[in-house]
Amino acid sequence: LPLPPARYSTSPVVVASLNIWGQWRRHRGKVKASVWAPIRGNHRFAPGRIDCGFLSWHRAGIRRIGDLFLDGKFATLEELEGKWGLPSRNAFRYMQIRAFVKRQVAEFPLLLPRGGAG
């Protein structure tokens, strides 16, 4: 988590659990984003927070990193346009999210069956 666990809860049990979970993830090298992580509003992906164009992706159904994979492989822009009905003016956004996912998913461009990067 990017913020101190105390920001999420006042319960000492929850805060301790979040601290331990964060330590375990760092120890195991699992600090990368999950395929369940959102694209729009993602604290690790600044364009998803500041570019209103990702709202159209969200409305089209592309809400999480996992939605960018088709049949276990990172989709091309053309595949995303075809499946989700995105307008063709999204090339720059596609390159932004592709670069982000490439840094986050160790097996990129594949998505292995374990279902996530962390």
Buried (B, 14 or more C-beta within 10 A) or exposed (E): EEEEBEEEEEEEEEBEEBBEEBEEBEEEEEEBBBBEBBBBEBEBBEBBEEBEBBEBBBEBEBBBBBBBBBEEEBBEBEBBBEBBEBEEEBEEBBEBBBEBBEEBBEEBBEBEEEEBBB
